[in-house]
Amino acid sequence: MLIKTYGSAVYGISAQLITVEVDVGQGAKTQIIGLPDNAVKESQPRVNAAMKNSGYTYPRKGVVINMAPADIRKEGSAYDLTIAIGVMAAGELIAADLIEETILMGELSLDGSILPIKGALPIAIQAQKDGYKRLIVPKENAREAAIVKDLEVYGMENLKDVVSLLEGTQQFERTIVNPRDEFADSIDKLVYDFSDVKGQENIKRAMEIAAAGGHNIILIGPPGAGKTMLAKRLNTILPPMNLHEALETTKIHSVAGRLGNNATLMAQRPFRSPHHTISDVALVGGGNHPQPGEISLAHNGVLFLDELPEFKRTVLEVLRQPLEDRRVTISRAKFSVDYPCSMMLVASMNPCPCGYFNHPEKECVCAPGVVQKYLSKISGPLLDRIDIHIEVTPVKFDELNKQDTGNEEQSEAIRTRVITARELQNKRFETLPLYSNAQMESNLIRKYCEIDAKGSILLKNAMNKLNLSARAYDRILKVSRTIADLSDSQTIEMEHLAEAIHYRSLDRENWGA
């Protein structure tokens, strides 16, 4: 008897329908065809044991299992449930009339219980697009999949329960999630706050500008100056994610298996902080079975690279194109997958190996030329994609020891100003696929970042006296446009331009000279 069951394969952050055809006939062997990997081939003994321990007997006949389309490689153990139901229905062990309108996905344990899978959300989205009425997934993945409207999602614990549902002998409660309510409940749950940071008002201002314009930022300063503490609080002043951003971010984390059990829509912007020993594949994504890397897991959030010069040069260089395109393509001989990676890059570094170059009190003990060699670990093209360079100086004792007065500015107040600035940018770029000033190309810079004659003289003098590089020109104009937005100014004034020039520390001749 021939039976068709339906599953789904995840490629990138999208899914594709997989039809599992099961035919029970002559012979005594089980054959799985249709480009299965080893994990899929090993499903037969798992299915056999799960059926036996659930009270069913695996057919003692030849079983042919074809996974169509046959030219797409099937990977992972998530097809166990799809295959098991197909084998049981084809062997006439169950009468499952609801199979044709149901997507089934789940890994089977030997005792018949169903284990969690990756990518439940994109699978649910594709099932709804393909017109399927019902999705059966492991219980731990049910809330994640139930975000999708117009799809009945059932989270099941074992094979017996799935059979009872498909045969209609037992009623089960479908999982229902209201994404808007879930989103609203979690959107303002912030762990850190800028009011925790003592002093460093100029650094807070730079972080506010970076958040308002979506600018990449690098913090340079001695050990213990507060670089990491400040970076961890950047998320608290970024605008809240909208539903579209939350859904896209959740899809990426679902594919990577990072959501956790019983998770639902992500409401907080991600903050990723990989260690400097990370490989280039782990950072941008890839592997034998391509998975999203750290830059994609930081999509719509922040990627924090602490101690930037300690990262391998090859790792830093692979960031160049994704920072520009905000998308990374992982190519293989027979297929390629795209992962979005629109994130803010925040980097921190010491100014030299000993950490005290340009320190106001401690003397640098590095040998001549060592500072330049240390800074040269960061290539010009990568530095070109970082708009704001800011020096972080040590906090004085009086600031650290100051008693809390309750007057310290909180993240919520800064975030309100950032949101107002972003609204101006959304209006400015409403006909363009941009969301912030940082994404402006040269033609848009000329259009929206005009400066008057006095501003031109100031910028010219700054470039000559401070030995600013040519690449700093566009960055200064984009940052000054953001500063003007924060001031609710239609034009870029002299003070906006002067402040933007201040944020190009690494272009000055005294660095590494």
Secondary structure by P-SEA (a helix, b strand, c coil): cbbbbbbccccccbbbbbbbbbbbbcccbbbbccccccccccaaaaaaaaaaaacccccccbbbbbccccccccccccaaaaaaaaaaaaaccccccccccbbbbbbbcccbbbbbbcaaaaaaaaaaaacccccccccccccccccccccbbbbbccaaaaaaaaaccbbbbcccccaaaaaaaccccccccccccccaaaaaaaaaaaaaabbbbbbbbcccccaaaaaaacccccccccaaaaaaaaaaaaaacccccccccccccbbbbbccccccccccccccccccccccccccbbbbbcccccccaaaaaaaaaaaaacbbbbbcccbbbbbbbbbbbbbbbcccccccccccccccccccaaaaaaaacccaaaaaaccbbbbbccccccccccccccccccaaaaaaaaaaaaaaaaaaaccccccccccccaaaaaacccccaaaaaaaaaaaaaacccccaaaaaaaaaaaaaaaaccccccaaaaaaaaaacccccccccc
